[in-house]
Amino acid sequence: MLTFRPLPPWVARGALAAALLRATGEPIAGVLDMLAERRGLARAVKRLTPDETRLVLVIDQFEELYR
């Protein structure tokens, strides 16, 4: 289970990127840039998880990431 506290968007994206990297154990170049883009979260998750791997991501106050 991944958890992080809602923060200003630029900090929240960093916390989300760190949580995704901790969960997968795979470093990924440009994950912060990807999260800042439209549909970036979907792209980042797709790149971080191998085929057929499922990831449950619960984000409280999701709007804080993209305000």
C-alpha positions, 0 to 999 in steps of 0.5 A: 500500500502506498501512502503520502500526505497531500502537499503543494502540487510540485511537492505532491508529485515528488512524493507520488513519484517516490511512492511509485518508485518504492513500490516497484523498486525500479528507477525511472528517468523523468517520472516527475516530468511525466507526472506533470503531463496530461495522462502522465500518471497513467503513463508512469504507472504503465512504465513502472509495472510489468505486463499483467501486474496490477497496482492499486493506487489510492490518493486522498485529495487527488486534485492537489496533484494537478491544481 
